[in-house]
Each structure stands twice: as structure tokens, then as C-alpha cells.
Amino acid sequence: MRLTAGKDPSEIQQTKLFANLLLDIGDGNVGGSNNGDAVIYIPEDFLITQSSDPTGSLIEFVYPSFLDNLNDPKYFEERSILASKNEVVQEINDRLLSLFPGEEKEYVS
């Protein structure tokens, strides 16, 4: 619902189609019967095809002006990147963390 607030009808329709696709994938209704693994068709307009670094392009799209908004909690509350595999989540987290200025510190307990 938040994604459709203040949007024009064509954007709302696109958002609903995308949401329904995600729900169908999550419910296992895409790709035919399967045992947890299936090949599914992703519409071309959902893919990042014009970049040699799709992950970097995705990060830049979701978090534009990242360094200018580091101290704005609302900036981060309004954005997220979802991934289907922990390996992808780790890659995105590593890439985002590398953008933060300053020296990295690791605390162990």
C-alpha cells in the first residue's frame, strides 16, 4: 500500500503486477510443479541489462546520494534491497558497508 501512495494509476498498476509476481513466486505458482527448485521467467523490464556491474547499479538506484544521507535515519527506513539467497544478501551488505567512510572495526564477544 505504501508503494502506491501518491502515484498515478499506471504506476499503481505496475506496482500491483510486480507485487503479484513476487507473491506467485513465493507461493510456488510460477515455473510449474517443482520440489523447491524451478526455472522461472523474469520479465525483461525487471532485469538490469545495461550495466557491467548490476549489483552496483542496483545499490545506486535504491540508495542514490548514499554518502550525502548517512546521518538521515529516514533515508534508510524508506529503502531496502530484498534477495532470495543469503550469499546475495552478504554481497550487497559487503558492498554497502564498503561505502561507509572511516576505518573498519570488528568487535568480538
C-alpha positions as CSV (number, residue, x, y, z in Angstrom):
1,M,0.0,0.0,0.0
2,R,2.8,2.4,0.8
3,L,4.3,1.9,-2.7
4,T,1.1,3.2,-4.3
5,A,0.5,6.3,-2.2
6,G,0.6,9.4,-4.3
7,K,1.3,7.6,-7.6
8,D,-0.5,7.8,-10.9
9,P,-2.7,4.9,-12.0
10,S,-0.2,3.5,-14.5
11,E,2.5,3.3,-11.7
12,I,0.0,1.7,-9.3
13,Q,-0.8,-1.0,-11.9
14,Q,2.9,-1.7,-12.5
15,T,3.4,-2.0,-8.7
16,K,0.5,-4.4,-8.4
17,L,1.8,-6.6,-11.2
18,F,5.2,-6.7,-9.6
19,A,3.8,-7.5,-6.2
20,N,1.6,-10.3,-7.6
21,L,4.6,-11.7,-9.5
22,L,6.6,-11.8,-6.2
23,L,3.7,-13.4,-4.4
24,D,3.3,-16.0,-7.1
25,I,7.0,-16.8,-6.9
26,G,6.9,-17.1,-3.2
27,D,3.8,-19.3,-3.3
28,G,5.4,-21.6,-5.8
29,N,2.9,-20.8,-8.5
30,V,5.5,-19.9,-11.1
31,G,7.7,-22.4,-13.0
32,G,5.3,-25.4,-12.9
33,S,5.3,-28.1,-10.3
34,N,8.7,-28.4,-8.6
35,N,10.4,-29.8,-5.5
36,G,11.7,-26.4,-4.4
37,D,13.8,-25.6,-7.5
38,A,12.2,-24.2,-10.6
39,V,13.2,-22.1,-13.6
40,I,11.0,-19.0,-13.8
41,Y,10.7,-16.3,-16.4
42,I,11.6,-12.8,-15.2
43,P,10.2,-10.0,-17.3
44,E,12.9,-8.1,-19.2
45,D,11.9,-4.8,-17.7
46,F,12.8,-6.2,-14.2
47,L,16.4,-7.0,-15.2
48,I,19.5,-4.8,-15.1
49,T,20.9,-5.4,-18.5
50,Q,22.7,-2.2,-19.4
51,S,25.5,-2.4,-16.8
52,S,28.7,-4.3,-16.3
53,D,28.1,-4.1,-12.6
54,P,24.4,-4.9,-11.9
55,T,24.8,-5.1,-8.1
56,G,26.4,-1.6,-8.1
57,S,23.7,-0.3,-10.4
58,L,21.0,-1.7,-8.0
59,I,22.7,-0.2,-5.0
60,E,23.0,3.2,-6.7
61,F,19.3,3.0,-7.8
62,V,18.0,2.1,-4.3
63,Y,20.5,4.3,-2.4
64,P,21.1,7.4,-4.5
65,S,23.4,10.0,-2.9
66,F,24.3,7.5,-0.3
67,L,27.2,9.5,1.3
68,D,25.0,12.6,1.5
69,N,22.4,10.8,3.5
70,L,24.5,8.8,6.0
71,N,23.1,10.7,9.0
72,D,19.5,10.6,7.9
73,P,17.7,7.6,9.5
74,K,14.6,8.2,7.4
75,Y,16.7,7.7,4.3
76,F,17.5,4.1,5.3
77,E,14.0,3.5,6.7
78,E,12.4,4.1,3.3
79,R,14.7,1.8,1.3
80,S,15.7,-1.9,1.1
81,I,17.0,-4.5,-1.2
82,L,15.5,-7.9,-1.0
83,A,17.4,-11.0,-2.1
84,S,16.4,-14.6,-2.3
85,K,19.8,-16.1,-1.2
86,N,22.0,-15.4,1.8
87,E,25.0,-15.2,-0.5
88,V,23.5,-12.3,-2.4
89,V,22.5,-10.6,0.8
90,Q,26.1,-10.9,2.0
91,E,27.5,-9.5,-1.2
92,I,25.1,-6.5,-1.1
93,N,25.9,-5.9,2.6
94,D,29.6,-6.0,1.9
95,R,29.3,-3.6,-0.9
96,L,27.2,-1.2,1.1
97,L,29.4,-1.4,4.1
98,S,32.5,-0.6,2.0
99,L,30.8,2.7,1.0
100,F,30.8,4.0,4.6
101,P,33.7,6.3,5.4
102,G,36.2,5.6,8.1
103,E,38.2,2.7,9.3
104,E,36.5,-0.7,9.8
105,K,36.5,-2.2,13.3
106,E,35.5,-5.7,14.2
107,Y,34.2,-6.5,17.7
108,V,34.1,-10.0,19.0
109,S,32.3,-11.3,22.1
